[in-house]
Amino acid sequence: MNYSDDLYHPLFRTIGAIADKNGQQVFAIGGYVRDLLLNRPSKDIDIVVEGSGIELANEAAKAMRAGKVTVFKNFGTAMFRLGDLEVEFVGARKESYERGSRKPIVEDGSIEDDQKRRDFSINALALCLNHNTFGELIDPFNGIGDLHAKRIQTPLDPDITYSDDPLRMLRAVRFATQLGFQITPENLASIKRNASRLDIISNERIHTELHKIIQSDQPSVGFKLLDQCGLLERFFPEMTALKGVEWRDNVGHKDNFYHTLEVLDNVANQSESLWLRWAAILHDIAKPATKRFQKGHGWTFHGHEDRGARMVPKIFKRLKLPLDGKMKFVQKMVLLHLRPIALTKNQITDSAIRRLLFDAGDDIDQLMILCKADITSKNEARVKRYLANYEVVILQLKEVEENDQLRNFQPPVTGEEIMETFGIPPSKPIGTIKNAIKEAILEGDIPNEIAAARKLMHRIAADMGLVTVKAD
């Protein structure tokens, strides 16, 4: 098969001409070829040459007037950017592994050697770039057949492939999730057998693949596969602990693992935010730790939002996720995810709305996406009722916000102003006055305005025996 018409970018002909001049065989390979044949957009081009990839990169960049060539001597690779493309060059290699390490012993090799070391048959596809064979498909492992059949399988014995580099097991799940493909039964069985080998992979590498699963259109597919293969419990035992239903006195609770995946898919349908999707994953993470059975009342999970919020930093730290504002955002979403639900069950007061706005700040819209996604009941009437109640909450949030401006609330009166007004040093009365003003605003006793706040400040200070200092 020939795909020369699909290789229309002048870069490919240029690379082929340079390789011809140098007496080398050169190929486009891997993900770019796979996505080209699937009609999926791709900006990353991998080039394999039977020779020096670094030398070819330098010559190609000069010919194409591309940007700076970045060289990775330890890996024998080089790359440059050309417009919105990222082009990486490497010499054809063959690899062997020692057990206990995922760092291969690398030697120069042929295109056949290079294709054998690829993770999956669909990623071993190569297109010739030399003039006489331009666009010809090199497919020793029937990758094109697997593309058409939507199969994920390794070029060689899967036990060897997965044991050599256990990260490939996560990549199998990731590609199955992203592409809507099926992992073959032989490969699934091999992943189960080799799941413990994942322990030699760093958490940074694991969460990179996990994030690609989370950011897919239907991330639940990936999590179910990770669980089925025994991979999820290796790095995320808190999530597998959500699995199962317990019954007492003929009363059961829902399976919180599958509920969480429903919430995750619901959020994915509404938002591309990686960290809101993480909030969906972790919103009920403390339910196993807080589960109790009360006779006559059934199962309860009291305080799971607070316990869950306290679990977030530990999980992020172990998985080597960022411990900055992103983590704090997820923690806030987990802590607050029951608040809007509680509002839908009770008479909604302006005070409760103000407090929710105060606590959520600019993240209130994200919180409402999460809360609506949390409705996974099979009772259509109940879902319809909850969603209608949420619309009431959203309208009231909008009205209160327009009147009181409470997102990212800043006290109208600062601690510095209190100290200057009453001539006192940093001390407990300052916090007392500031908190009283905040509470008065949230309760609606005074408007969120400087004049009203100052008037209350003086009244509270007088009750405390503080005297205004007159300016000179």
C-alpha positions in Angstrom: 0.0 0.0 0.0 1.2 3.5 -0.8 0.2 6.6 1.1 2.4 9.2 -0.8 -0.6 11.5 -1.3 -1.1 11.8 2.5 2.5 12.9 3.0 1.9 16.2 1.4 4.0 18.4 3.7 7.3 19.4 2.0 9.2 18.3 5.1 8.8 14.6 4.2 10.2 15.0 0.7 13.1 17.1 2.1 14.0 14.5 4.7 13.9 11.7 2.0 16.1 13.7 -0.3 18.7 14.3 2.4 18.7 10.6 3.3 19.0 9.6 -0.3 22.1 11.9 -0.6 23.6 10.2 2.5 22.8 6.7 1.4 20.3 6.1 4.3 16.9 4.6 4.6 14.4 6.9 6.4 10.8 6.5 7.7 8.0 8.3 9.4 6.9 5.9 12.2 4.6 5.5 15.2 1.8 7.7 16.4 1.9 10.1 13.5 1.5 7.3 11.0 -1.2 5.7 13.1 -3.2 8.9 13.4 -2.7 9.7 9.7 -4.3 6.4 8.8 -7.1 7.0 11.3 -7.7 10.6 10.0 -6.9 12.0 13.4 -5.0 15.3 13.8 -1.4 14.9 15.0 1.3 17.5 15.5 4.1 15.1 16.6 6.2 13.5 13.8 8.7 10.7 14.6 11.4 10.0 12.1 13.6 6.9 12.2 16.7 6.7 10.1 19.1 3.8 9.6 22.0 6.0 10.7 22.5 9.1 12.8 19.2 10.8 13.8 21.0 13.8 15.2 22.9 14.5 11.9 19.7 14.1 9.9 17.9 16.5 12.2 20.5 19.1 11.8 20.5 18.9 8.0 16.7 18.8 7.8 16.3 21.8 10.1 18.8 23.8 7.9 17.0 22.8 4.7 13.6 23.7 6.1 14.8 26.8 7.8 13.3 25.5 11.0 14.1 26.6 14.6 16.8 25.5 16.9 17.6 21.8 17.0 17.5 20.3 20.5 19.8 17.4 20.9 19.5 14.6 23.5 22.9 12.9 23.2 22.2 10.3 25.9 19.2 9.0 23.9 20.6 9.6 20.4 17.6 11.8 19.5 17.1 15.4 18.3 14.1 17.5 17.6 13.0 20.8 16.2 9.8 22.7 15.7 8.4 23.6 12.3 5.4 25.8 12.6 2.9 23.9 14.8 4.8 20.6 14.2 7.2 19.0 16.5 9.6 16.7 14.6 11.8 14.2 16.4 14.6 12.2 14.8 16.2 9.0 16.1 18.5 6.3 14.6 16.9 2.9 14.2 17.6 0.8 17.3 17.3 -2.5 18.8 16.8 -2.9 22.6 17.1 -5.4 25.3 16.1 -5.1 29.0 17.3 -6.4 32.3 14.6 -7.4 34.8 14.2 -4.9 37.6 14.8 -1.9 35.2 12.9 -0.2 32.5 16.1 1.3 31.0 17.0 -0.6 27.9 20.4 -1.6 26.5 20.3 0.1 23.1 22.3 -0.8 20.0 22.1 0.5 16.4 19.7 -1.5 14.3 17.6 -1.7 11.2 14.0 -0.5 10.6 12.9 -4.1 11.4 14.7 -4.0 14.7 13.1 -0.7 15.5 9.6 -1.9 14.7 10.1 -4.9 17.0 10.8 -2.7 20.0 7.5 -0.7 19.5 4.8 -1.1 22.1 1.9 -2.0 19.8 1.4 -3.1 16.3 -0.6 0.0 15.5 2.4 2.1 16.6 4.9 0.0 14.6 3.6 1.2 11.3 6.2 3.0 9.1 6.0 5.0 5.9 9.1 5.2 3.6 10.4 8.7 2.8 13.1 7.8 0.3 12.4 8.9 -3.3 12.0 5.4 -4.9 9.8 4.0 -2.2 8.1 7.2 -1.0 4.8 6.6 0.9 5.2 2.7 1.0 3.8 1.1 4.1 6.1 -1.1 6.2 3.9 -3.2 8.3 5.5 -6.5 9.6 3.0 -7.0 12.4 -0.4 -6.4 10.5 -0.8 -3.1 12.3 -3.1 -1.9 9.5 -5.4 -5.0 10.2 -5.4 -4.1 13.9 -6.3 -0.5 13.1 -9.3 -1.6 11.0 -10.4 -4.2 13.6 -9.8 -1.6 16.4 -7.4 -4.0 18.3 -4.6 -3.2 20.8 -1.9 -5.9 20.8 1.9 -6.0 21.0 4.1 -6.8 18.0 5.9 -9.6 20.0 5.1 -11.8 23.0 3.0 -9.6 25.3 4.7 -11.0 28.4 8.1 -9.9 27.1 6.8 -6.5 25.9 5.0 -5.7 29.2 7.6 -7.1 31.5 10.4 -5.2 29.7 8.7 -1.9 30.0 5.6 -2.0 32.3 4.5 1.5 31.4 3.3 -0.1 28.2 0.4 -1.7 30.2 -0.9 1.8 31.1 -0.4 2.9 27.5 -2.5 -0.1 26.3 -5.3 1.1 28.5 -4.8 4.7 27.4 -4.9 3.9 23.7 -8.0 1.7 24.1 -9.7 4.6 25.9 -8.7 7.3 23.6 -9.3 5.4 20.3 -12.3 3.3 21.4 -10.3 0.1 20.7 -10.3 -3.3 22.4 -7.3 -4.8 24.1 -7.1 -8.4 22.8 -7.9 -11.2 25.3 -4.3 -12.4 25.1 -3.0 -9.0 26.0 -5.5 -8.5 28.8 -4.4 -11.7 30.3 -0.7 -10.7 30.0 -1.3 -7.4 31.7 -3.0 -9.1 34.6 0.0 -11.5 34.9 2.5 -8.6 34.8 0.5 -6.0 36.8 3.0 -6.1 39.7 5.8 -5.0 37.4 4.2 -1.6 37.4 5.8 -1.1 40.8 9.1 -0.2 39.1 7.6 2.7 37.2 7.8 6.2 38.8 4.6 7.9 39.8 5.5 10.8 37.5 5.4 8.5 34.5 2.2 6.8 35.8 0.3 10.0 36.3 1.3 11.3 32.9 -0.5 8.3 31.3 -3.4 8.5 33.8 -4.0 12.1 32.9 -4.4 11.2 29.2 -7.0 8.6 30.3 -8.8 11.2 32.5 -8.8 13.8 29.6 -10.4 11.3 27.2 -14.0 11.7 26.1 -15.2 8.8 28.3 -12.6 8.3 31.0 -14.6 5.7 32.8 -13.6 3.2 30.1 -10.0 3.5 31.1 -10.6 3.2 34.8 -12.7 0.1 34.4 -9.9 -1.4 32.3 -7.3 -0.4 34.9 -9.3 -2.1 37.6 -10.0 -5.2 35.4 -6.3 -5.6 34.7 -5.2 -5.2 38.3 -3.3 -2.0 37.6 -5.4 0.5 39.5 -4.8 -1.1 42.9 -1.0 -0.9 42.3 -1.0 3.0 42.4 -4.4 4.1 43.5 -5.8 1.8 46.2 -8.1 4.4 47.6 -10.1 4.3 44.5 -10.4 0.5 44.3 -11.5 0.6 48.0 -14.7 2.3 46.7 -15.8 -0.9 45.0 -18.5 -3.1 46.2 -22.0 -3.1 47.8 -22.6 -4.1 51.4 -26.1 -5.3 52.6 -27.5 -5.3 56.2 -31.2 -5.9 57.1 -31.9 -6.0 53.4 -30.5 -2.5 53.0 -27.6 -1.9 50.6 -25.7 1.2 49.4 -24.7 2.0 45.8 -21.3 0.9 44.5 -19.3 4.1 45.0 -16.6 3.0 42.5 -19.1 2.9 39.6 -21.0 6.0 40.9 -17.7 7.9 40.9 -17.0 6.9 37.3 -20.5 8.1 36.3 -19.8 11.4 37.9 -16.5 11.6 36.1 -18.1 11.0 32.7 -20.8 13.5 33.5 -18.2 16.1 34.3 -16.2 15.2 31.2 -19.3 15.9 29.1 -19.5 19.4 30.6 -15.8 20.5 31.1 -12.4 19.8 29.8 -10.8 20.9 33.1 -8.4 18.2 34.2 -8.6 19.3 37.8 -12.4 19.4 37.9 -12.3 15.8 36.6 -9.9 15.0 39.5 -12.4 16.5 41.9 -15.0 14.1 40.4 -12.6 11.2 41.0 -12.0 12.2 44.6 -15.4 13.7 45.7 -16.4 10.4 47.5 -13.0 9.0 48.2 -13.5 8.9 52.0 -16.8 7.0 51.9 -15.2 3.7 52.8 -13.6 5.3 55.8 -16.8 7.0 57.0 -19.3 4.2 56.2 -21.6 3.3 59.1 -24.9 1.4 59.3 -27.6 2.7 61.6 -30.5 0.4 62.3 -33.7 2.0 61.0 -31.7 4.7 59.0 -29.6 2.6 56.7 -26.1 3.4 55.5 -24.5 6.8 56.3 -21.2 8.4 55.2 -21.2 11.4 57.5 -18.3 13.7 57.2 -16.9 12.1 54.0 -16.5 15.5 52.4 -14.3 16.8 55.2 -12.3 13.5 55.5 -12.0 13.4 51.7 -10.6 16.9 51.5 -8.0 15.9 54.1 -7.0 12.9 52.0 -6.5 15.0 48.8 -3.0 16.3 49.7 -1.7 12.8 50.6 -3.0 11.3 47.4 -1.5 14.2 45.3 1.8 13.9 47.1 2.1 10.1 46.5 1.1 10.4 42.8 3.6 13.3 42.4 0.8 15.7 41.4 1.2 19.4 41.8 0.8 20.6 45.4 -0.1 24.1 44.4 -3.3 25.9 43.6 -4.5 22.9 41.5 -4.4 20.7 44.5 -6.2 23.3 46.7 -8.9 23.7 44.0 -9.6 19.9 44.1 -9.6 20.0 47.9 -12.1 22.8 47.9 -14.4 21.0 45.4 -14.3 17.8 47.5 -15.0 19.8 50.7 -17.9 21.8 49.3 -19.6 19.2 47.0 -22.5 18.5 49.4 -23.3 22.2 50.1 -25.4 22.9 47.0 -27.1 19.5 47.4 -28.1 20.5 50.9 -29.6 23.7 49.6 -31.8 21.9 47.2 -33.3 19.9 50.1 -34.1 22.8 52.4 -35.7 26.3 52.1 -33.0 28.4 50.4 -32.0 31.4 52.4 -29.9 34.4 51.2 -27.6 33.8 54.1 -26.9 30.2 53.0 -26.3 31.4 49.4 -23.9 34.2 50.7 -21.9 31.6 52.7 -21.6 29.3 49.7 -20.4 32.2 47.5 -18.0 33.2 50.2 -16.5 29.7 50.5 -16.5 28.9 46.8 -15.4 32.2 45.4 -14.6 32.2 41.7 -14.9 28.4 41.6 -18.7 28.5 42.2 -19.5 27.7 38.6 -17.1 24.7 38.6 -18.7 23.5 41.9 -22.1 23.6 40.3 -20.9 21.5 37.4 -19.6 18.9 39.8 -22.8 18.9 41.9 -25.1 18.5 38.9 -22.8 15.7 37.7 -23.2 14.0 41.1 -26.8 13.2 40.3 -26.6 9.6 39.0 -29.9 8.2 40.2 -31.7 5.7 37.9 -35.0 7.4 39.1 -35.7 9.8 36.3 -38.3 11.8 38.3 -35.8 12.3 41.1 -33.1 13.4 38.7 -35.5 15.9 37.1 -36.5 17.2 40.5 -32.9 17.7 41.7 -31.9 19.4 38.4 -34.9 21.8 38.7 -33.9 22.6 42.3 -30.3 23.3 41.1 -31.6 25.8 38.6 -33.3 27.6 41.5 -30.1 27.6 43.4 -28.1 28.9 40.4 -30.7 31.8 39.9 -30.4 32.7 43.5 -26.6 32.6 43.4 -26.7 35.0 40.5 -29.1 37.4 42.3 -27.2 37.4 45.5 -23.9 37.9 43.7 -25.2 40.8 41.8 -26.4 42.5 45.0 -23.6 41.6 47.4 -20.4 40.9 45.3 -19.2 38.1 47.5 -17.0 36.1 45.1 -13.5 36.2 46.6 -14.8 38.3 49.4 -12.4 40.9 50.9 -13.4 42.5 54.2 -14.4 46.2 53.6 -12.4 47.1 56.7 -8.8 45.9 56.9 -6.8 45.0 60.0 -4.5 47.9 59.3 -7.5 50.3 59.3 -8.7 48.9 62.7 -5.2 49.3 64.2 -4.9 52.9 62.9 -8.4 53.9 64.0 -8.0 52.7 67.6 -4.2 52.9 68.0 -3.8 49.3 68.9 -1.1 46.8 67.9 -1.8 43.4 66.3 -4.0 41.6 68.8 -7.1 39.5 69.3 -9.6 42.4 69.1 -8.7 43.0 65.4 -9.7 39.5 64.5 -12.9 39.7 66.6 -14.0 42.9 64.8 -13.1 41.6 61.3 -15.0 38.4 61.9 -18.1 40.2 63.3 -18.2 42.4 60.2 -17.9 39.4 57.9 -20.6 37.5 59.7 -22.9 40.6 59.6 -22.4 40.8 55.8 -23.0 37.1 55.3 -26.2 37.2 57.4 -27.4 40.2 55.5 -27.5 42.4 58.6 -25.4 45.0 56.8 -24.6 45.5 53.0 -21.1 44.6 51.7 -20.1 48.3 51.7 -17.3 50.3 53.4 -19.6 52.9 55.1 -21.8 50.2 56.7 -18.8 48.2 57.8 -17.0 51.1 59.4 -20.2 52.1 61.3 -20.4 48.5 62.7 -16.7 48.6 63.4 -17.1 51.6 65.7 -20.1 50.1 67.5 -18.3 46.8 68.2 -15.1 48.7 69.3 -17.2 50.9 71.7 -18.6 47.7 73.2 -15.1 46.4 73.7 -14.0 49.7 75.3 -11.7 50.8 72.4 -11.4 54.5 71.8 -10.9 56.2 68.5 -7.5 57.8 68.0 -7.9 61.4 66.8 -5.7 62.4 63.9 -3.1 65.2 64.5 
